[in-house]
Amino acid sequence: MPTKTDTTGTNLADNAPAGLTVSDAEAKDARHEGAIEAIKEDAKDARRSLTDGAQPGEPAVTPYLGSDETNLIAFHLERGPDAFADLIKGNAKDAGELTDTQVYGLLALERNGKNRTPYVKAMMKRLKLKADELPGGGPAYTNDMTSITDL
């Protein structure tokens, strides 16, 4: 004959220190609050994925969305420093105007590659960026290309 007493659960009332017991109503409320918090976190994650990571009131992750698609114009980084500066200013006669997004992408490529001072400075000037606003990747310094001798 089956018994009416459930012996499968832990008997906290007799075995646990005082204060660890939770009533059935408190446990139900805690599960309800946990479910609401889980739904809120899921909603935040969904919003982040739909808005490129920025929540309302937070700064944009990058102001130049799509700048990572500049590999097709990376050859411009092989120009000399003066020719590249002219290109960034829009004075190059053999190339069209580069957008700010493209320049930011070239800056990221340069910072993660050769990281040459005149190139980085030209792009920082064009985009009006400070040193702490540079795209990630490169070290805190740039590679100086200044001639040491007259040769």
Secondary structure, DSSP 8 states (H G I E B T S, - for coil): ---SS--SS--HHHHS-TT----HHHHHHHHHHHHHHHHHHHHHHHHHHHTTT--TTS--S-SSTTTT--GGGGGGGGS-HHHHHHHHHT--SSS----HHHHHHHHHHHHTTT-BHHHHHHHHHHHT--GGGS-SSS-SS-B----SS--
